[in-house]
Amino acid sequence: MKTAIQFGGGNIGRGFIGMLLSQAGYRVVFADVAVPIIERLNQDGCYTVHIMDTEVEDVKITNVCGIMSNGPEVIDAIADPDTTILTTAVGLRVLGFIAPTIAQGIQKRIANGVKVPLNLIACENAIRATSQLKEHVYKALSDEEKAYCEEYVGFADCSVDRIVPPVRSENPIDVVVEKYCEWNVEKASLKGEIPEIAGMNLASNLMAYIQRKLFTLNTGHCITAYTGVLAGHKTIDQAIADPKIYELVHAAMQQSGDGLIQEFGFDKDAHYKYIEKIIGRFKNPYLQDDVTRVGREPLRKLSATDRLVSPLQTAMKYGLPVDKLIIGIGAALRYNNPEDPQSVELQGKIAEKGVAAAFSEVSGVTDQAILDQVAAAYDQVVTMF
C-alpha cells in the first residue's frame, strides 16, 4: 500500500499534512520522539480532527501509525519501496537533526536497488525549507548517492497555511484546526508520477505563493500578537477585536501587500480581498489562539527574510509607505516573555546595545533613517495600546 512518512507528529503534522495524506489514501507513518503520541497512534490507529469554524465538523483520520524518529524503524520505513512521499512539520531548526536519518534511509533504498521515486516536502513555516533540508541531507551523501537522488528523489519546496492552535482535548492525539488550509507545492521539483492529493496545489510560481502567505498571514498574525500582548489580550481573536489593533494590523497588511503587488504583479483588488479573508480568520473565536504562541521566537520573526523585515524592505524598494510596518516592528521589539529564550535574548541585546543597534544586528537593516524610525516606534507603542 502506498505509504507516506510524516516527520513530526505534532498538531500541524496530524491536523494538516497527515490529514490530507490519509484522506488521499496513503498509509501515514508519523515519526516523532514523543513516546506518548507514538504509543497512542499505534494503540488507536486513528484520531479525530475537530474543524472549528462557523461550521463545526469532526473528521476521523484512519490508517495511521507511529514510529520513533530516532530509531532504526524509521530508516527501514524510508527504504520501503511503498514509501513514495516524505513530509516534515518539525520546525526549521530541527531539519538539520533529522537529515542524517533521512540520508540513511536513502542509502538503504540505494543498497536495496529501489528505483521507485521518493518525494520530500518540508512543510515548515519558512522560505524554501525543503531546499534547506536537501542541503542537510546531501552533507551525509557521497557523489554517487547524490546522483541517485537527482534521478529518484525529489526535493519540492512548498508553502503551508493553516492555523492549528495547541488546544488540548481528552484524547491527546486529537487536533483542533480552522477550516481554511492551503498547501502549495513546487511541481517542477517532484520526481516520477505526480501524487494526487486533494488540498495540495501544484504550483509553477511557488515564490509568489510563499511571499503572499509570509507577507499577509504571517505579517498580520505576528503584529496582532505583539500588539495584543501590549494591550493585555490573551488570544488572537480578542486582540483583533480591539479597534486600535485592527486598524494597525489592517493598514500594515495593506502596506506589505502593496509591496507584493509591485513585486509579483498581483491584482490589487484580488489581493486586498485576500487580506480581508486572512483577517477574518484571526477573528475565529473557536481557535483560542494564544498571543504568546503566535509571538514566540521574535529573533526569527525579526530576521532579514522573515515576516516583518522582508515586507518592510520590499515596500521600501518601491518607495511605498512603511510606517505601519515599522510600528509592528516596534511592538515586536517590546515582546518580553521570560519563558521564551529568544525573547530573553532580544531584551538582553536591547538593554546592552540600545533599540536601534539591537534591531540592526538582528535584522541586518543598516539604513539609519529606518533604524531611527524603529527606535521611535519602540517608544511610541507603549502608549498606543
C-alpha positions as CSV (number, residue, x, y, z in Angstrom):
1,M,0.0,0.0,0.0
2,K,1.3,3.5,-0.8
3,T,2.9,5.0,2.3
4,A,3.8,8.5,3.4
5,I,6.2,9.3,6.3
6,Q,5.3,12.4,8.2
7,F,8.3,13.6,10.4
8,G,6.6,15.4,13.2
9,G,3.6,14.1,14.9
10,G,2.5,17.4,16.5
11,N,-0.6,19.4,15.8
12,I,0.5,20.6,12.3
13,G,1.6,17.1,11.3
14,R,-1.6,15.5,12.4
15,G,-4.1,18.3,11.8
16,F,-2.9,19.4,8.4
17,I,-0.4,17.4,6.4
18,G,-1.1,13.9,7.9
19,M,-4.8,14.6,7.5
20,L,-4.5,15.4,3.8
21,L,-2.2,12.4,3.1
22,S,-4.6,10.0,4.9
23,Q,-7.6,11.3,3.0
24,A,-5.6,10.8,-0.3
25,G,-5.4,7.1,0.5
26,Y,-1.9,7.0,2.0
27,R,-0.9,4.9,5.0
28,V,0.6,7.6,7.1
29,V,3.5,6.8,9.4
30,F,4.2,9.5,11.9
31,A,7.9,9.7,13.0
32,D,8.4,11.6,16.3
33,V,10.4,11.5,19.6
34,A,7.3,11.9,21.7
35,V,6.7,8.5,23.1
36,P,3.1,9.1,24.3
37,I,2.0,10.3,20.9
38,I,3.6,7.4,19.1
39,E,2.1,4.9,21.5
40,R,-1.4,6.3,21.2
41,L,-1.2,6.4,17.4
42,N,-0.3,2.7,17.4
43,Q,-2.9,1.9,20.0
44,D,-5.8,3.6,18.3
45,G,-4.7,3.6,14.6
46,C,-6.8,6.7,14.2
47,Y,-7.5,10.2,15.6
48,T,-10.1,13.0,15.1
49,V,-9.5,16.4,13.6
50,H,-12.0,18.9,15.0
51,I,-12.6,21.7,12.4
52,M,-13.8,24.7,14.4
53,D,-15.2,27.5,12.3
54,T,-18.6,28.9,11.5
55,E,-19.5,25.3,10.8
56,V,-18.0,22.7,13.2
57,E,-17.0,19.3,11.8
58,D,-15.3,16.3,13.2
59,V,-13.1,14.3,10.7
60,K,-11.8,10.9,11.6
61,I,-8.3,10.2,10.2
62,T,-7.6,6.5,9.8
63,N,-4.8,4.2,8.6
64,V,-2.1,5.9,10.7
65,C,0.7,4.6,12.9
66,G,3.8,5.9,14.7
67,I,7.5,5.1,14.9
68,M,10.3,6.8,16.8
69,S,12.1,9.2,14.6
70,N,15.5,8.5,16.3
71,G,15.3,4.7,15.9
72,P,16.2,2.1,13.2
73,E,12.5,1.6,12.2
74,V,12.3,4.9,10.5
75,I,15.3,4.1,8.3
76,D,13.6,0.9,7.2
77,A,10.3,2.8,6.6
78,I,12.1,5.3,4.3
79,A,13.8,2.4,2.5
80,D,10.5,0.7,1.8
81,P,9.6,0.9,-1.9
82,D,6.0,1.6,-0.9
83,T,7.1,4.9,0.7
84,T,6.8,7.5,-2.1
85,I,6.4,10.7,-0.1
86,L,8.1,12.1,3.0
87,T,6.9,15.3,4.6
88,T,8.0,17.2,7.7
89,A,6.4,19.5,10.2
90,V,9.2,19.7,12.8
91,G,10.3,23.4,12.8
92,L,13.2,24.7,10.6
93,R,15.8,24.2,13.3
94,V,15.1,20.5,13.6
95,L,15.6,19.8,9.9
96,G,19.3,19.5,10.4
97,F,18.8,16.9,13.1
98,I,16.6,14.6,11.1
99,A,18.6,14.9,7.8
100,P,21.2,12.3,8.7
101,T,18.4,9.8,9.4
102,I,16.7,10.6,6.0
103,A,20.1,10.2,4.3
104,Q,20.5,6.7,5.9
105,G,17.0,5.8,4.6
106,I,18.0,6.9,1.1
107,Q,21.3,5.0,1.3
108,K,19.3,1.9,2.2
109,R,17.0,2.4,-0.8
110,I,20.1,2.5,-3.0
111,A,21.5,-0.6,-1.3
112,N,18.2,-2.4,-1.9
113,G,18.0,-1.4,-5.5
114,V,14.9,0.7,-5.1
115,K,14.2,2.8,-8.1
116,V,10.7,4.0,-7.1
117,P,10.8,7.8,-6.8
118,L,10.6,9.3,-3.4
119,N,9.4,13.0,-2.9
120,L,10.5,15.0,0.1
121,I,8.4,18.1,1.1
122,A,9.4,20.1,4.2
123,C,6.1,21.7,5.3
124,E,7.7,24.3,7.6
125,N,6.8,28.0,8.2
126,A,9.9,29.2,6.3
127,I,11.0,30.2,2.8
128,R,12.3,27.2,0.8
129,A,12.6,24.9,3.7
130,T,12.9,21.8,1.5
131,S,15.9,23.3,-0.2
132,Q,17.4,23.7,3.2
133,L,16.6,20.1,4.1
134,K,18.2,19.0,0.9
135,E,21.5,20.8,1.8
136,H,21.5,19.0,5.2
137,V,20.8,15.6,3.6
138,Y,23.4,16.0,0.9
139,K,26.1,16.6,3.5
140,A,25.7,13.0,4.5
141,L,25.8,11.5,1.0
142,S,28.5,10.6,-1.5
143,D,28.6,12.0,-5.0
144,E,27.2,8.7,-6.3
145,E,24.4,8.8,-3.8
146,K,23.6,12.4,-4.7
147,A,23.5,11.3,-8.4
148,Y,20.9,8.7,-7.4
149,C,18.9,11.5,-5.6
150,E,19.0,13.6,-8.7
151,E,17.2,10.8,-10.6
152,Y,14.9,9.3,-8.0
153,V,14.5,11.7,-5.0
154,G,12.5,14.9,-5.4
155,F,13.0,17.8,-3.0
156,A,10.0,20.0,-3.6
157,D,9.6,23.4,-1.8
158,C,6.2,24.4,-0.6
159,S,4.2,26.9,1.3
160,V,1.7,25.9,4.0
161,D,-1.1,27.8,5.6
162,R,-3.4,26.5,8.4
163,I,-3.9,27.8,11.9
164,V,-3.6,24.9,14.3
165,P,-3.6,26.1,17.9
166,P,-2.4,23.9,20.8
167,V,-5.9,23.1,22.1
168,R,-5.9,20.1,24.5
169,S,-8.7,17.5,24.1
170,E,-9.5,14.4,26.1
171,N,-7.7,12.3,23.5
172,P,-4.1,13.6,23.3
173,I,-3.8,12.9,19.6
174,D,-7.0,14.6,18.5
175,V,-6.4,18.1,17.0
176,V,-8.4,21.4,16.6
177,V,-7.9,23.3,13.4
178,E,-9.5,26.1,11.4
179,K,-11.4,25.1,8.2
180,Y,-9.1,27.1,5.9
181,C,-5.9,25.4,4.6
182,E,-3.5,26.0,1.7
183,W,-0.7,23.8,0.6
184,N,1.2,24.9,-2.5
185,V,4.0,22.5,-3.8
186,E,6.5,23.3,-6.5
187,K,5.5,20.9,-9.2
188,A,8.7,21.0,-11.2
189,S,10.8,19.6,-8.4
190,L,8.7,16.4,-8.0
191,K,10.0,13.1,-9.3
192,G,8.1,10.4,-11.0
193,E,4.3,10.2,-11.0
194,I,2.8,13.4,-9.6
195,P,0.9,12.5,-6.4
196,E,-2.8,13.3,-6.4
197,I,-3.6,14.8,-3.0
198,A,-6.8,16.8,-2.5
199,G,-5.8,20.1,-0.9
200,M,-2.3,20.1,-2.4
201,N,-2.0,22.7,-5.1
202,L,0.8,22.1,-7.7
203,A,2.4,25.5,-8.2
204,S,4.7,26.7,-11.0
205,N,5.2,30.1,-9.4
206,L,5.8,29.0,-5.8
207,M,7.7,32.1,-4.6
208,A,4.7,34.2,-5.2
209,Y,2.6,31.9,-3.0
210,I,5.3,31.8,-0.4
211,Q,5.7,35.5,-0.2
212,R,2.0,36.1,-0.3
213,K,1.5,34.0,2.7
214,L,4.5,35.4,4.6
215,F,3.6,39.0,3.9
216,T,-0.1,38.6,4.7
217,L,-0.9,35.8,7.2
218,N,2.4,35.8,9.0
219,T,2.9,39.6,9.0
220,G,-0.6,40.3,10.2
221,H,-0.6,37.4,12.7
222,C,2.5,38.4,14.5
223,I,1.7,42.1,14.6
224,T,-1.7,41.1,16.1
225,A,0.1,39.0,18.7
226,Y,2.7,41.6,19.7
227,T,0.3,44.5,20.0
228,G,-2.2,42.1,21.7
229,V,0.5,41.4,24.4
230,L,1.0,45.2,24.9
231,A,-2.8,45.7,25.2
232,G,-3.2,42.8,27.7
233,H,-5.1,40.5,25.4
234,K,-4.7,36.7,25.8
235,T,-5.8,35.4,22.4
236,I,-5.6,36.5,18.7
237,D,-9.4,36.8,18.4
238,Q,-9.5,39.1,21.4
239,A,-6.6,41.2,20.1
240,I,-8.0,41.7,16.6
241,A,-11.4,42.7,18.1
242,D,-9.6,45.7,19.7
243,P,-10.3,48.6,17.2
244,K,-6.8,50.1,17.6
245,I,-5.1,46.8,16.9
246,Y,-7.4,46.0,14.0
247,E,-6.7,49.4,12.4
248,L,-3.0,49.0,12.7
249,V,-2.9,45.3,11.5
250,H,-5.2,46.0,8.5
251,A,-3.0,49.0,7.4
252,A,0.2,47.1,7.9
253,M,-1.1,44.2,5.8
254,Q,-2.0,46.6,3.1
255,Q,1.4,48.1,3.2
256,S,3.1,44.7,2.9
257,G,0.5,43.8,0.2
258,D,1.3,46.8,-1.9
259,G,4.9,45.7,-2.0
260,L,3.8,42.2,-3.1
261,I,1.6,43.7,-5.8
262,Q,4.6,45.6,-7.2
263,E,7.0,42.6,-6.8
264,F,4.7,39.9,-8.4
265,G,2.1,41.8,-10.4
266,F,-0.8,40.6,-8.2
267,D,-4.2,42.1,-9.0
268,K,-4.7,44.8,-6.3
269,D,-8.4,44.2,-5.8
270,A,-7.9,40.4,-5.5
271,H,-5.1,40.8,-3.1
272,Y,-7.0,43.2,-0.9
273,K,-9.8,40.7,-0.8
274,Y,-7.3,38.1,0.3
275,I,-6.2,40.4,3.1
276,E,-9.9,40.6,4.3
277,K,-10.1,36.8,4.2
278,I,-7.0,36.5,6.4
279,I,-8.2,39.0,9.0
280,G,-11.5,37.1,9.1
281,R,-9.5,34.0,10.1
282,F,-7.9,35.9,13.0
283,K,-11.4,36.6,14.3
284,N,-12.3,32.9,14.7
285,P,-13.4,32.6,18.3
286,Y,-13.2,28.8,18.3
287,L,-9.5,28.6,17.9
288,Q,-8.5,30.5,21.1
289,D,-5.0,31.0,19.7
290,D,-2.7,32.4,22.4
291,V,-0.8,35.6,21.5
292,T,2.3,34.2,23.2
293,R,2.3,31.1,20.8
294,V,2.0,33.3,17.8
295,G,4.6,35.8,19.1
296,R,7.2,33.2,20.1
297,E,10.8,33.3,18.7
298,P,10.9,37.1,18.0
299,L,14.5,36.9,16.8
300,R,13.5,34.6,14.0
301,K,10.5,36.8,13.2
302,L,12.7,39.9,13.0
303,S,15.3,38.4,10.8
304,A,16.0,39.7,7.3
305,T,14.0,37.1,5.4
306,D,11.0,36.8,7.7
307,R,7.6,38.3,8.2
308,L,8.4,41.8,9.4
309,V,11.7,42.9,7.8
310,S,11.2,41.3,4.4
311,P,7.9,43.1,3.8
312,L,9.4,46.3,5.0
313,Q,12.4,46.0,2.6
314,T,10.2,45.1,-0.3
315,A,7.8,48.0,0.2
316,M,10.8,50.4,0.6
317,K,12.3,49.1,-2.6
318,Y,9.3,50.5,-4.5
319,G,9.2,53.7,-2.5
320,L,6.0,52.8,-0.7
321,P,4.8,53.8,2.8
322,V,6.1,51.6,5.6
323,D,5.1,53.5,8.8
324,K,2.6,50.9,10.0
325,L,5.0,48.0,9.4
326,I,7.6,49.9,11.5
327,I,5.1,50.2,14.3
328,G,4.6,46.5,14.1
329,I,8.4,46.0,14.4
330,G,8.4,48.4,17.4
331,A,5.8,46.2,19.1
332,A,7.9,43.0,18.3
333,L,10.9,44.6,19.9
334,R,8.8,45.2,23.0
335,Y,7.9,41.5,23.3
336,N,9.2,40.5,26.8
337,N,8.4,36.9,27.7
338,P,10.7,35.3,30.3
339,E,9.6,31.8,29.1
340,D,10.7,32.4,25.5
341,P,14.6,32.1,25.2
342,Q,14.6,34.3,22.1
343,S,12.6,37.0,23.8
344,V,15.0,36.9,26.7
345,E,18.0,37.2,24.3
346,L,16.3,40.0,22.4
347,Q,15.6,42.0,25.6
348,G,19.3,41.4,26.6
349,K,20.5,42.9,23.3
350,I,18.3,45.9,23.7
351,A,19.4,46.5,27.2
352,E,23.1,46.2,26.2
353,K,23.1,48.0,22.9
354,G,20.0,50.1,22.6
355,V,17.0,49.6,20.4
356,A,18.5,50.7,17.0
357,A,21.7,48.7,17.3
358,A,20.0,45.6,18.6
359,F,17.4,45.7,15.8
360,S,20.2,46.3,13.2
361,E,22.1,43.3,14.5
362,V,19.0,41.0,14.4
363,S,17.5,42.2,11.1
364,G,20.6,43.2,9.1
365,V,19.0,46.7,8.5
366,T,21.6,49.4,8.3
367,D,19.6,52.3,6.9
368,Q,20.0,54.9,9.7
369,A,16.7,56.6,8.9
370,I,14.8,53.3,9.3
371,L,16.7,52.5,12.5
372,D,15.7,55.9,13.9
373,Q,12.1,55.3,13.0
374,V,12.1,51.8,14.6
375,A,13.6,53.3,17.8
376,A,10.8,55.9,17.8
377,A,8.2,53.3,17.2
378,Y,9.6,51.2,20.1
379,D,8.9,54.2,22.4
380,Q,5.5,55.0,20.7
381,V,3.8,51.6,21.0
382,V,3.9,51.7,24.8
383,T,1.2,54.4,24.8
384,M,-0.7,53.3,21.7
385,F,-2.5,50.2,23.0
